[in-house]
Structure formats: C-alpha cells, structure tokens
Amino acid sequence: MSGEVTDELKDQVFEFFEKKGKMMTHRDVAKGLGIEQSLAKKALRELVNAGTLEFTSFGGATFIKIPDD
C-alpha cells in the first residue's frame, strides 16, 4: 500500500474501530489493518481533525476512539 491516505483507507480505519468497539493506539490500527505505523498515524490524524474519531488519555497513554454521543 502506498503512503497516501485515501478515503478508502479512512473508511477501513473507521470500520475497524466500529468492529472492535474500544479505544486503540495507532499501533493497534496498523497491526490490525496490516499497514505501516506512519500511515496509520496520518489516517488517524485526518479522522480526528474531521471529528470522526477523537484522542483520549487514559493511564498516561494516548488512545483514539469513536466520540461519545
């Protein structure tokens, strides 16, 4: 997969969060989707900036999750 963040990749990332239903790190996303960590970080940053996902801190670590309604 190229180093570009596509709409398809962002859809895959969001669906992965919906399927898992929990907070995850960029490493979890990269491993789960079989992509490079840097690409996962880029996609997650774009999704957070769009308000689709959000960062949260828990126990001194930063996680990403689907925003609470």
Beta strands, then each sheet from edge to edge (+ up, - down):
strand 1: 54-58
strand 2: 61-65
sheet 1: 1+ 2-
end
